[in-house]
Amino acid sequence: MTILEWQERFHTVEDCHTFLVEQRWPHGFVCPSCAHREAWTIHRQDRPSIDLYECKQCRRQTSVTAGTIFHRSKVPLPVWFLAIYLVAIDKRGVAALTLARQLGVAYATAWLLHH
């Protein structure tokens, strides 16, 4: 996959969110607490592009990013996805400083994404 194909596929937060939902729950939602398969979708005011799912049985709320490297991150999902792509395609490894320049983020953020 080329970088242009990658950016076209994961251009928006919604594209990344949809991909994560498909990867995490390929056969539909499963509650991480009770394994119930039905949930309500809660649209958040603070992060409108990332939905919460509330289990209809135990009422536990979870998101598709909970328990992943994206959990509680303030870095947008497209930036995360592009960082993963850039690190994965370079067989020699990419330096955090180079990653910071390419993503347009601070060095500390790039270092965190890299690790």
Beta strands, then each sheet from edge to edge (+ up, - down):
strand 1: 39-42
strand 2: 52-55
strand 3: 61-63
sheet 1: 1+ 2- 3+
end
